[in-house]
Amino acid sequence: MPRDREGERWNAGIAWEFLRAHSSWDEQRLRFELHRFLGWPGQVPSYKLGERVWLQAREEARAGAGGAFSLKDFHSDQRGRPSAAPRRSGVR
């Protein structure tokens, strides 16, 4: 919460002020991001959870392959999977 707004509840106006003060993005992108965060229920946490699963799967693959790990091959293998969930170590 911005210091000058302490004690207030977050709302779209305060969020907009915060984004404008703390981002170098252009206004169009800031408006899109604010709309995404406030208007698409579940999108942001779903993205973050998916990112964590992806990164964990990548690190497991890296640990399992050692020096033979290839980021390009990992991504190619994952893109070819029919489901959205990355292949995890020992699970196909």
C-alpha positions, 0 to 999 in steps of 0.5 A: 500500500502506498505510504500516503494511503495507509489504512485504506483498502485497496481499490482500482484507483489506488492500484492505478496510482501505485502502478503509475508510480512504480512502473515504466510500462506505457499507459495502455499496458498498465491498463491491460494489466490492471484489468487482468488482475482485477477483472479475470478471476483466477487468471493471475494465481493460475498463471503463477501456479503453472509457472511454479510447476513448470520451473520445478519440472525443469529443475527436476529434468536438469538434475536428472540429466546432469550435464546432458540437460538441454533447455531447448530439448526440454522445451521441445519435449514439453510442447509436444505433450498433449496435456498442459502439465509438464512431465515430471521426473519419473511420471509420464 
